[in-house]
């Protein structure tokens, strides 16, 4: 199925399904939709980032802190996350659910579900990058991403997913409900 034929589930501010729409007709600034965000760890605090191709409609050439994508009509968050991980990086790995959050900004209004997984090249083999979406990958520590000394352009929604994850980890660490 091409991107123009993809049917996206629309939700309201409470993440309840209110309908669906072809991707080509969607108003990403106003319509709320569901997205999966997978933090692919390569070490205890190191993530695999994806540089988006220059042909992507949203944030071309930016670095995604996560793997993932838009949840299609009739698809669960979990199935979407598994599909996106395999499509974008060629990986089939166990995913841990890290929570849900709402985020919005210029060009997006999203209910996201955050996942984590661990990738080890020796154990899992080489990555197979999806040529139309992933230009390259690189590794950075969580702190390097947060500090961003190289001023890399990060996709704002994936950066928000990382912030959601980090804040939840701090709550767990500090025993905050």
Order of alpha helices (4+ residues) and beta strands (2+ residues): beta-beta-beta-beta-beta-alpha-beta-beta-alpha-beta-alpha-alpha
